[in-house]
Amino acid sequence: MPFVNISLARGKSDRYLASVSQAVHDALVAELNMKPDDNFQLIHQYDPGEMVFNRGFRGGPRSDDWIVFTITGDLDRGERAKRRFYQTLVRLLEERPGVRPADVFVTMTELPPEDFSFAGGVIGTEFAAAESLEAAAKAPGTRDTYTRAEMTYAVTQLFRNRDRGPILPMLRDDVVLTLPTTLPYGGEFTGPAAFGDFFAKTPGGGAVWKSFDSVVDDVLAADDHVIARLTNTAVPKATGKKVVFQNLWFFGVVAGRITSAQLYADTAATTSGAPG
Protein backbone atom coordinates (compact mmCIF):
# COMPACT_ATOMS: atom_id res chain seq x y z
CA MET A 1 0.00 0.00 0.00
CA PRO A 2 2.53 2.61 -1.05
CA PHE A 3 1.66 6.28 -1.25
CA VAL A 4 4.16 8.25 -3.32
CA ASN A 5 4.86 11.97 -3.21
CA ILE A 6 7.01 13.21 -6.08
CA SER A 7 8.65 16.62 -5.71
CA LEU A 8 10.49 18.32 -8.56
CA ALA A 9 11.12 21.66 -10.27
CA ARG A 10 8.20 23.28 -12.04
CA GLY A 11 8.09 23.41 -15.82
CA LYS A 12 8.41 19.78 -16.89
CA SER A 13 6.22 18.48 -19.70
CA ASP A 14 3.24 16.21 -19.15
CA ARG A 15 5.17 13.43 -20.88
CA TYR A 16 8.12 13.91 -18.52
CA LEU A 17 5.85 13.80 -15.45
CA ALA A 18 4.06 10.70 -16.73
CA SER A 19 7.37 8.92 -17.29
CA VAL A 20 8.57 9.74 -13.77
CA SER A 21 5.28 8.54 -12.31
CA GLN A 22 5.38 5.29 -14.27
CA ALA A 23 9.02 4.61 -13.38
CA VAL A 24 8.49 4.71 -9.62
CA HIS A 25 5.34 2.62 -9.87
CA ASP A 26 7.03 -0.01 -12.04
CA ALA A 27 9.96 -0.21 -9.63
CA LEU A 28 7.62 -0.69 -6.64
CA VAL A 29 5.77 -3.48 -8.42
CA ALA A 30 8.93 -5.20 -9.65
CA GLU A 31 11.07 -5.05 -6.51
CA LEU A 32 8.71 -4.61 -3.53
CA ASN A 33 5.89 -6.82 -4.85
CA MET A 34 3.27 -4.09 -4.83
CA LYS A 35 0.00 -4.79 -6.63
CA PRO A 36 -0.10 -3.26 -10.12
CA ASP A 37 -3.38 -1.46 -9.40
CA ASP A 38 -2.16 -0.12 -6.03
CA ASN A 39 -1.08 3.19 -7.50
CA PHE A 40 -1.54 6.43 -5.52
CA GLN A 41 0.71 9.42 -6.15
CA LEU A 42 0.85 13.17 -5.74
CA ILE A 43 3.18 15.26 -7.90
CA HIS A 44 4.40 18.54 -6.41
CA GLN A 45 6.12 21.15 -8.58
CA TYR A 46 8.21 23.95 -7.11
CA ASP A 47 9.48 27.31 -8.31
CA PRO A 48 13.19 28.23 -8.20
CA GLY A 49 14.34 28.69 -4.62
CA GLU A 50 11.62 26.47 -3.15
CA MET A 51 13.72 23.29 -3.27
CA VAL A 52 16.73 23.62 -0.99
CA PHE A 53 19.43 20.95 -1.21
CA ASN A 54 23.18 20.43 -1.07
CA ARG A 55 24.49 19.58 -4.52
CA GLY A 56 27.31 17.33 -3.33
CA PHE A 57 26.41 15.78 0.06
CA ARG A 58 26.62 11.95 -0.06
CA GLY A 59 26.33 11.86 -3.82
CA GLY A 60 25.91 14.23 -6.70
CA PRO A 61 26.65 16.49 -8.28
CA ARG A 62 22.93 17.31 -8.17
CA SER A 63 21.40 19.56 -10.79
CA ASP A 64 18.28 21.68 -11.01
CA ASP A 65 16.47 18.50 -12.16
CA TRP A 66 16.70 17.04 -8.65
CA ILE A 67 13.68 14.80 -7.83
CA VAL A 68 12.54 13.68 -4.38
CA PHE A 69 10.43 10.54 -3.91
CA THR A 70 8.77 10.28 -0.50
CA ILE A 71 7.16 6.86 -0.17
CA THR A 72 5.02 5.70 2.76
CA GLY A 73 3.19 2.45 3.29
CA ASP A 74 3.58 -1.24 4.05
CA LEU A 75 7.18 -1.34 2.88
CA ASP A 76 8.75 -3.92 5.19
CA ARG A 77 10.45 -6.02 2.52
CA GLY A 78 13.98 -6.07 3.94
CA GLU A 79 17.19 -4.29 3.00
CA ARG A 80 18.00 -6.42 -0.06
CA ALA A 81 14.63 -5.71 -1.68
CA LYS A 82 14.99 -2.00 -0.99
CA ARG A 83 18.47 -1.97 -2.52
CA ARG A 84 17.01 -3.52 -5.66
CA PHE A 85 14.19 -0.99 -5.67
CA TYR A 86 16.57 2.00 -5.50
CA GLN A 87 18.70 0.59 -8.32
CA THR A 88 15.72 -0.26 -10.52
CA LEU A 89 14.16 3.15 -9.96
CA VAL A 90 17.35 4.95 -10.99
CA ARG A 91 17.71 2.76 -14.07
CA LEU A 92 14.11 3.29 -15.22
CA LEU A 93 14.30 7.05 -14.69
CA GLU A 94 17.54 7.26 -16.66
CA GLU A 95 15.98 5.29 -19.52
CA ARG A 96 12.85 7.44 -19.59
CA PRO A 97 12.61 10.45 -19.26
CA GLY A 98 16.40 10.74 -18.89
CA VAL A 99 16.87 11.67 -15.23
CA ARG A 100 20.48 11.56 -14.06
CA PRO A 101 21.03 8.99 -11.25
CA ALA A 102 22.68 11.69 -9.14
CA ASP A 103 19.40 13.64 -9.17
CA VAL A 104 17.28 10.85 -7.63
CA PHE A 105 16.60 11.19 -3.89
CA VAL A 106 14.37 8.67 -2.07
CA THR A 107 12.96 8.45 1.45
CA MET A 108 10.78 5.56 2.65
CA THR A 109 8.61 5.38 5.77
CA GLU A 110 6.89 2.19 6.88
CA LEU A 111 3.29 2.49 8.05
CA PRO A 112 1.08 -0.43 9.15
CA PRO A 113 -2.28 -0.99 7.41
CA GLU A 114 -4.22 0.50 10.33
CA ASP A 115 -2.69 3.89 9.47
CA PHE A 116 -4.47 3.91 6.09
CA SER A 117 -8.08 4.33 4.99
CA PHE A 118 -8.51 4.09 1.24
CA ALA A 119 -12.18 5.10 1.14
CA GLY A 120 -15.44 5.10 3.05
CA GLY A 121 -13.81 5.33 6.47
CA VAL A 122 -12.77 1.66 6.24
CA ILE A 123 -9.54 0.90 8.10
CA GLY A 124 -6.74 -0.46 5.94
CA THR A 125 -6.43 -3.68 7.95
CA GLU A 126 -9.79 -4.80 6.53
CA PHE A 127 -8.54 -4.47 2.97
CA ALA A 128 -5.25 -6.19 3.82
CA ALA A 129 -7.05 -9.06 5.57
CA ALA A 130 -9.53 -9.47 2.72
CA GLU A 131 -6.72 -9.63 0.17
CA SER A 132 -4.69 -12.19 2.14
CA LEU A 133 -7.75 -14.39 2.70
CA GLU A 134 -8.69 -14.15 -0.97
CA ALA A 135 -5.19 -15.32 -1.89
CA ALA A 136 -5.45 -18.20 0.61
CA ALA A 137 -8.82 -19.24 -0.83
CA LYS A 138 -7.20 -19.61 -4.24
CA ALA A 139 -4.65 -22.04 -2.76
CA PRO A 140 -6.58 -24.36 -0.39
CA GLY A 141 -4.53 -26.07 2.29
CA THR A 142 -1.74 -23.50 2.29
CA ARG A 143 -2.81 -21.76 5.51
CA ASP A 144 -2.72 -23.45 8.92
CA THR A 145 -3.02 -20.31 11.03
CA TYR A 146 -4.64 -16.90 10.73
CA THR A 147 -3.80 -13.48 12.13
CA ARG A 148 -5.85 -11.38 14.52
CA ALA A 149 -6.53 -8.89 11.74
CA GLU A 150 -7.82 -11.66 9.47
CA MET A 151 -10.06 -13.06 12.21
CA THR A 152 -11.39 -9.59 13.00
CA TYR A 153 -12.27 -9.15 9.34
CA ALA A 154 -13.88 -12.60 9.11
CA VAL A 155 -16.04 -12.08 12.20
CA THR A 156 -17.08 -8.64 10.95
CA GLN A 157 -18.10 -10.09 7.59
CA LEU A 158 -20.01 -12.89 9.29
CA PHE A 159 -22.31 -10.49 11.13
CA ARG A 160 -22.29 -7.45 8.87
CA ASN A 161 -22.90 -9.25 5.58
CA ARG A 162 -23.80 -12.78 6.72
CA ASP A 163 -20.81 -13.95 4.74
CA ARG A 164 -19.44 -17.23 6.13
CA GLY A 165 -16.75 -17.59 3.48
CA PRO A 166 -13.86 -15.88 5.29
CA ILE A 167 -14.42 -17.55 8.68
CA LEU A 168 -15.11 -21.18 7.73
CA PRO A 169 -11.47 -22.05 6.84
CA MET A 170 -10.41 -20.65 10.24
CA LEU A 171 -12.52 -23.14 12.20
CA ARG A 172 -10.84 -26.11 13.78
CA ASP A 173 -12.47 -29.46 13.00
CA ASP A 174 -13.65 -29.76 16.61
CA VAL A 175 -14.97 -26.19 16.90
CA VAL A 176 -17.85 -25.94 19.39
CA LEU A 177 -20.79 -23.56 18.95
CA THR A 178 -22.64 -22.83 22.20
CA LEU A 179 -26.03 -21.06 22.38
CA PRO A 180 -28.05 -20.37 25.56
CA THR A 181 -30.38 -23.28 26.25
CA THR A 182 -33.15 -20.81 27.09
CA LEU A 183 -33.41 -20.03 23.38
CA PRO A 184 -35.62 -22.16 21.12
CA TYR A 185 -32.55 -22.90 19.04
CA GLY A 186 -30.13 -23.18 21.98
CA GLY A 187 -27.69 -25.98 22.65
CA GLU A 188 -24.16 -27.09 21.85
CA PHE A 189 -23.08 -27.99 18.33
CA THR A 190 -19.76 -29.37 17.12
CA GLY A 191 -17.92 -29.05 13.83
CA PRO A 192 -17.62 -26.54 10.98
CA ALA A 193 -20.71 -27.93 9.24
CA ALA A 194 -22.94 -27.22 12.24
CA PHE A 195 -21.38 -23.76 12.56
CA GLY A 196 -21.99 -23.05 8.90
CA ASP A 197 -25.58 -24.28 9.03
CA PHE A 198 -26.42 -22.01 11.97
CA PHE A 199 -25.03 -18.88 10.33
CA ALA A 200 -26.51 -19.71 6.93
CA LYS A 201 -29.87 -18.28 8.02
CA THR A 202 -31.53 -16.02 10.58
CA PRO A 203 -30.98 -17.46 14.09
CA GLY A 204 -33.82 -19.89 14.68
CA GLY A 205 -35.16 -19.29 11.18
CA GLY A 206 -38.65 -18.21 10.19
CA ALA A 207 -40.23 -20.15 13.02
CA VAL A 208 -38.89 -17.59 15.52
CA TRP A 209 -38.50 -14.27 13.71
CA LYS A 210 -40.40 -12.31 11.09
CA SER A 211 -37.29 -10.21 10.55
CA PHE A 212 -33.85 -10.01 12.13
CA ASP A 213 -31.10 -7.46 11.40
CA SER A 214 -27.77 -6.95 13.15
CA VAL A 215 -25.41 -3.99 13.35
CA VAL A 216 -21.80 -4.66 14.34
CA ASP A 217 -20.93 -2.25 17.15
CA ASP A 218 -17.32 -3.38 17.38
CA VAL A 219 -15.03 -6.37 17.01
CA LEU A 220 -12.05 -6.73 19.35
CA ALA A 221 -9.29 -9.30 18.98
CA ALA A 222 -6.60 -10.64 21.30
CA ASP A 223 -4.21 -13.58 21.01
CA ASP A 224 -6.71 -16.09 22.42
CA HIS A 225 -10.12 -14.67 21.52
CA VAL A 226 -12.22 -12.41 19.31
CA ILE A 227 -15.26 -10.58 20.70
CA ALA A 228 -18.10 -9.12 18.64
CA ARG A 229 -20.74 -6.81 20.11
CA LEU A 230 -23.97 -6.52 18.14
CA THR A 231 -27.12 -4.44 18.27
CA ASN A 232 -30.06 -6.37 16.84
CA THR A 233 -33.39 -5.10 15.56
CA ALA A 234 -35.93 -7.88 15.17
CA VAL A 235 -39.62 -8.71 15.00
CA PRO A 236 -40.51 -11.92 16.88
CA LYS A 237 -43.12 -14.02 15.15
CA ALA A 238 -44.85 -14.62 18.48
CA THR A 239 -45.66 -10.93 19.08
CA GLY A 240 -45.17 -9.09 15.79
CA LYS A 241 -43.63 -6.18 17.72
CA LYS A 242 -40.20 -4.74 16.97
CA VAL A 243 -37.55 -5.20 19.65
CA VAL A 244 -33.99 -3.86 19.88
CA PHE A 245 -31.41 -5.68 21.98
CA GLN A 246 -27.68 -6.27 22.26
CA ASN A 247 -25.65 -9.42 22.55
CA LEU A 248 -22.06 -10.56 22.52
CA TRP A 249 -20.26 -13.33 20.66
CA PHE A 250 -17.04 -14.78 22.08
CA PHE A 251 -14.77 -16.73 19.73
CA GLY A 252 -12.00 -18.77 21.35
CA VAL A 253 -8.69 -18.93 19.49
CA VAL A 254 -5.84 -21.43 19.88
CA ALA A 255 -2.72 -21.40 17.69
CA GLY A 256 -4.30 -19.16 15.08
CA ARG A 257 -7.51 -21.17 14.65
CA ILE A 258 -11.03 -20.68 16.03
CA THR A 259 -11.91 -23.41 18.53
CA SER A 260 -15.21 -22.16 19.93
CA ALA A 261 -18.02 -19.66 19.45
CA GLN A 262 -20.37 -18.74 22.27
CA LEU A 263 -23.36 -16.41 22.32
CA TYR A 264 -24.02 -14.31 25.43
CA ALA A 265 -27.54 -12.88 25.27
CA ASP A 266 -30.12 -11.43 27.63
CA THR A 267 -32.97 -13.78 26.82
CA ALA A 268 -35.39 -11.53 28.71
CA ALA A 269 -34.63 -8.64 26.36
CA THR A 270 -37.41 -9.59 23.95
CA THR A 271 -41.04 -10.32 24.54
CA SER A 272 -40.61 -13.67 22.84
CA GLY A 273 -37.66 -14.60 25.00
CA ALA A 274 -35.70 -15.55 21.91
CA PRO A 275 -32.90 -13.15 21.01
CA GLY A 276 -30.10 -14.42 18.82
C-alpha positions in Angstrom: 0.0 0.0 0.0 2.5 2.6 -1.0 1.7 6.3 -1.2 4.2 8.2 -3.3 4.9 12.0 -3.2 7.0 13.2 -6.1 8.7 16.6 -5.7 10.5 18.3 -8.6 11.1 21.7 -10.3 8.2 23.3 -12.0 8.1 23.4 -15.8 8.4 19.8 -16.9 6.2 18.5 -19.7 3.2 16.2 -19.1 5.2 13.4 -20.9 8.1 13.9 -18.5 5.9 13.8 -15.5 4.1 10.7 -16.7 7.4 8.9 -17.3 8.6 9.7 -13.8 5.3 8.5 -12.3 5.4 5.3 -14.3 9.0 4.6 -13.4 8.5 4.7 -9.6 5.3 2.6 -9.9 7.0 0.0 -12.0 10.0 -0.2 -9.6 7.6 -0.7 -6.6 5.8 -3.5 -8.4 8.9 -5.2 -9.6 11.1 -5.1 -6.5 8.7 -4.6 -3.5 5.9 -6.8 -4.8 3.3 -4.1 -4.8 0.0 -4.8 -6.6 -0.1 -3.3 -10.1 -3.4 -1.5 -9.4 -2.2 -0.1 -6.0 -1.1 3.2 -7.5 -1.5 6.4 -5.5 0.7 9.4 -6.1 0.8 13.2 -5.7 3.2 15.3 -7.9 4.4 18.5 -6.4 6.1 21.1 -8.6 8.2 23.9 -7.1 9.5 27.3 -8.3 13.2 28.2 -8.2 14.3 28.7 -4.6 11.6 26.5 -3.2 13.7 23.3 -3.3 16.7 23.6 -1.0 19.4 21.0 -1.2 23.2 20.4 -1.1 24.5 19.6 -4.5 27.3 17.3 -3.3 26.4 15.8 0.1 26.6 11.9 -0.1 26.3 11.9 -3.8 25.9 14.2 -6.7 26.7 16.5 -8.3 22.9 17.3 -8.2 21.4 19.6 -10.8 18.3 21.7 -11.0 16.5 18.5 -12.2 16.7 17.0 -8.7 13.7 14.8 -7.8 12.5 13.7 -4.4 10.4 10.5 -3.9 8.8 10.3 -0.5 7.2 6.9 -0.2 5.0 5.7 2.8 3.2 2.4 3.3 3.6 -1.2 4.1 7.2 -1.3 2.9 8.7 -3.9 5.2 10.5 -6.0 2.5 14.0 -6.1 3.9 17.2 -4.3 3.0 18.0 -6.4 -0.1 14.6 -5.7 -1.7 15.0 -2.0 -1.0 18.5 -2.0 -2.5 17.0 -3.5 -5.7 14.2 -1.0 -5.7 16.6 2.0 -5.5 18.7 0.6 -8.3 15.7 -0.3 -10.5 14.2 3.2 -10.0 17.4 4.9 -11.0 17.7 2.8 -14.1 14.1 3.3 -15.2 14.3 7.0 -14.7 17.5 7.3 -16.7 16.0 5.3 -19.5 12.8 7.4 -19.6 12.6 10.5 -19.3 16.4 10.7 -18.9 16.9 11.7 -15.2 20.5 11.6 -14.1 21.0 9.0 -11.3 22.7 11.7 -9.1 19.4 13.6 -9.2 17.3 10.8 -7.6 16.6 11.2 -3.9 14.4 8.7 -2.1 13.0 8.5 1.4 10.8 5.6 2.7 8.6 5.4 5.8 6.9 2.2 6.9 3.3 2.5 8.1 1.1 -0.4 9.2 -2.3 -1.0 7.4 -4.2 0.5 10.3 -2.7 3.9 9.5 -4.5 3.9 6.1 -8.1 4.3 5.0 -8.5 4.1 1.2 -12.2 5.1 1.1 -15.4 5.1 3.1 -13.8 5.3 6.5 -12.8 1.7 6.2 -9.5 0.9 8.1 -6.7 -0.5 5.9 -6.4 -3.7 7.9 -9.8 -4.8 6.5 -8.5 -4.5 3.0 -5.3 -6.2 3.8 -7.1 -9.1 5.6 -9.5 -9.5 2.7 -6.7 -9.6 0.2 -4.7 -12.2 2.1 -7.8 -14.4 2.7 -8.7 -14.1 -1.0 -5.2 -15.3 -1.9 -5.5 -18.2 0.6 -8.8 -19.2 -0.8 -7.2 -19.6 -4.2 -4.7 -22.0 -2.8 -6.6 -24.4 -0.4 -4.5 -26.1 2.3 -1.7 -23.5 2.3 -2.8 -21.8 5.5 -2.7 -23.4 8.9 -3.0 -20.3 11.0 -4.6 -16.9 10.7 -3.8 -13.5 12.1 -5.8 -11.4 14.5 -6.5 -8.9 11.7 -7.8 -11.7 9.5 -10.1 -13.1 12.2 -11.4 -9.6 13.0 -12.3 -9.1 9.3 -13.9 -12.6 9.1 -16.0 -12.1 12.2 -17.1 -8.6 11.0 -18.1 -10.1 7.6 -20.0 -12.9 9.3 -22.3 -10.5 11.1 -22.3 -7.5 8.9 -22.9 -9.3 5.6 -23.8 -12.8 6.7 -20.8 -14.0 4.7 -19.4 -17.2 6.1 -16.8 -17.6 3.5 -13.9 -15.9 5.3 -14.4 -17.6 8.7 -15.1 -21.2 7.7 -11.5 -22.0 6.8 -10.4 -20.6 10.2 -12.5 -23.1 12.2 -10.8 -26.1 13.8 -12.5 -29.5 13.0 -13.6 -29.8 16.6 -15.0 -26.2 16.9 -17.8 -25.9 19.4 -20.8 -23.6 18.9 -22.6 -22.8 22.2 -26.0 -21.1 22.4 -28.1 -20.4 25.6 -30.4 -23.3 26.3 -33.2 -20.8 27.1 -33.4 -20.0 23.4 -35.6 -22.2 21.1 -32.5 -22.9 19.0 -30.1 -23.2 22.0 -27.7 -26.0 22.7 -24.2 -27.1 21.9 -23.1 -28.0 18.3 -19.8 -29.4 17.1 -17.9 -29.0 13.8 -17.6 -26.5 11.0 -20.7 -27.9 9.2 -22.9 -27.2 12.2 -21.4 -23.8 12.6 -22.0 -23.0 8.9 -25.6 -24.3 9.0 -26.4 -22.0 12.0 -25.0 -18.9 10.3 -26.5 -19.7 6.9 -29.9 -18.3 8.0 -31.5 -16.0 10.6 -31.0 -17.5 14.1 -33.8 -19.9 14.7 -35.2 -19.3 11.2 -38.6 -18.2 10.2 -40.2 -20.2 13.0 -38.9 -17.6 15.5 -38.5 -14.3 13.7 -40.4 -12.3 11.1 -37.3 -10.2 10.6 -33.9 -10.0 12.1 -31.1 -7.5 11.4 -27.8 -6.9 13.2 -25.4 -4.0 13.3 -21.8 -4.7 14.3 -20.9 -2.2 17.2 -17.3 -3.4 17.4 -15.0 -6.4 17.0 -12.1 -6.7 19.4 -9.3 -9.3 19.0 -6.6 -10.6 21.3 -4.2 -13.6 21.0 -6.7 -16.1 22.4 -10.1 -14.7 21.5 -12.2 -12.4 19.3 -15.3 -10.6 20.7 -18.1 -9.1 18.6 -20.7 -6.8 20.1 -24.0 -6.5 18.1 -27.1 -4.4 18.3 -30.1 -6.4 16.8 -33.4 -5.1 15.6 -35.9 -7.9 15.2 -39.6 -8.7 15.0 -40.5 -11.9 16.9 -43.1 -14.0 15.1 -44.8 -14.6 18.5 -45.7 -10.9 19.1 -45.2 -9.1 15.8 -43.6 -6.2 17.7 -40.2 -4.7 17.0 -37.5 -5.2 19.6 -34.0 -3.9 19.9 -31.4 -5.7 22.0 -27.7 -6.3 22.3 -25.7 -9.4 22.5 -22.1 -10.6 22.5 -20.3 -13.3 20.7 -17.0 -14.8 22.1 -14.8 -16.7 19.7 -12.0 -18.8 21.4 -8.7 -18.9 19.5 -5.8 -21.4 19.9 -2.7 -21.4 17.7 -4.3 -19.2 15.1 -7.5 -21.2 14.6 -11.0 -20.7 16.0 -11.9 -23.4 18.5 -15.2 -22.2 19.9 -18.0 -19.7 19.4 -20.4 -18.7 22.3 -23.4 -16.4 22.3 -24.0 -14.3 25.4 -27.5 -12.9 25.3 -30.1 -11.4 27.6 -33.0 -13.8 26.8 -35.4 -11.5 28.7 -34.6 -8.6 26.4 -37.4 -9.6 24.0 -41.0 -10.3 24.5 -40.6 -13.7 22.8 -37.7 -14.6 25.0 -35.7 -15.5 21.9 -32.9 -13.1 21.0 -30.1 -14.4 18.8 
